[in-house]
Amino acid sequence: MTVTIENIANRMVAFHCNSGQTVHLPIGMKLDLPAVEIADNPMFEKLKNNNLLRLIDAPPPEHQPAPVDLDPHLAGGDVPANADLATEKAKPTGKAGKSK
């Protein structure tokens, strides 16, 4: 998705995009950018909050689905009787306590 930003300052404005590209916007210029270039970008937010840049086409907020826990112990799924990993002991490797 692309967004349009506009320089509303009375001077040229420059900032770094998330990809590392530097954008130089002359007075009154509009520019279309991929939304990922300015998402969570502190410099862009600062310029926007100081009324130097205007975001014209803002993307709708993304819906974040709740995380799904795939652990069968928590999901109540079928768990074999010998799958109790919490009580399984680690096997010794023979390297503990040895120093050179």
C-alpha positions as CSV (number, residue, x, y, z in Angstrom):
1,M,0.0,0.0,0.0
2,T,1.3,3.5,-0.8
3,V,0.8,6.7,1.1
4,T,1.2,10.3,-0.1
5,I,3.2,12.8,2.0
6,E,3.4,16.5,1.4
7,N,5.9,19.1,2.5
8,I,3.9,21.9,4.2
9,A,7.0,23.7,5.6
10,N,8.4,26.8,4.1
11,R,11.7,25.0,3.4
12,M,13.0,21.8,2.0
13,V,12.5,18.8,4.4
14,A,14.7,15.6,4.3
15,F,14.3,12.4,6.3
16,H,15.5,8.8,6.2
17,C,13.0,6.1,5.2
18,N,13.0,2.7,6.9
19,S,14.9,1.2,3.9
20,G,17.7,3.7,4.4
21,Q,16.8,5.9,1.4
22,T,16.9,9.6,2.1
23,V,13.9,11.6,0.8
24,H,14.3,15.3,0.0
25,L,11.0,17.2,-0.4
26,P,11.0,20.7,-1.8
27,I,8.4,23.3,-0.6
28,G,4.9,22.1,-1.4
29,M,6.0,18.9,-3.1
30,K,3.9,15.7,-2.7
31,L,5.5,12.2,-2.9
32,D,4.0,8.7,-3.0
33,L,5.9,6.2,-0.9
34,P,5.2,2.6,0.2
35,A,3.6,2.7,3.7
36,V,6.4,0.5,5.1
37,E,8.9,3.3,4.5
38,I,7.3,5.5,7.1
39,A,5.7,3.0,9.4
40,D,7.1,3.3,13.0
41,N,9.7,5.9,11.7
42,P,10.5,8.3,14.5
43,M,12.0,11.0,12.3
44,F,8.9,11.0,10.0
45,E,6.6,11.2,13.1
46,K,8.6,14.1,14.5
47,L,8.4,16.0,11.3
48,K,4.7,15.3,11.0
49,N,4.0,16.3,14.7
50,N,6.0,19.6,14.1
51,N,3.7,20.4,11.1
52,L,6.5,20.1,8.5
53,L,5.1,17.1,6.7
54,R,1.5,16.0,6.1
55,L,0.4,12.4,5.6
56,I,-2.4,12.7,3.0
57,D,-3.3,9.0,2.3
58,A,-3.0,7.2,5.6
59,P,-3.4,3.5,5.5
60,P,-6.1,1.9,7.8
61,P,-4.7,0.4,11.0
62,E,-3.8,-3.2,10.4
63,H,-5.9,-5.7,12.4
64,Q,-3.6,-7.9,14.4
65,P,-5.2,-11.3,15.2
66,A,-4.6,-12.7,18.6
67,P,-1.6,-15.0,18.8
68,V,-2.3,-18.7,18.6
69,D,-0.7,-21.0,21.1
70,L,0.1,-24.3,19.4
71,D,1.2,-26.1,22.6
72,P,-1.1,-29.2,22.8
73,H,-0.8,-29.1,26.6
74,L,-2.5,-25.7,26.7
75,A,-4.9,-26.3,23.8
76,G,-6.4,-29.5,25.3
77,G,-5.4,-31.5,22.3
78,D,-4.4,-35.2,22.2
79,V,-1.1,-35.6,24.0
80,P,0.6,-39.0,24.3
81,A,1.0,-40.2,27.9
82,N,4.8,-40.2,27.6
83,A,4.9,-36.6,26.3
84,D,5.4,-35.0,29.7
85,L,8.5,-33.0,28.8
86,A,8.6,-31.0,32.0
87,T,9.7,-34.1,34.1
88,E,12.1,-35.5,31.5
89,K,15.7,-35.2,32.7
90,A,18.6,-34.1,30.5
91,K,21.1,-36.7,29.5
92,P,24.6,-36.1,30.6
93,T,27.1,-35.3,27.9
94,G,30.2,-36.3,29.8
95,K,31.7,-32.8,29.4
96,A,30.4,-31.3,32.7
97,G,33.1,-30.4,35.2
98,K,36.0,-31.1,32.9
99,S,38.5,-28.3,32.3
100,K,41.6,-28.1,30.1
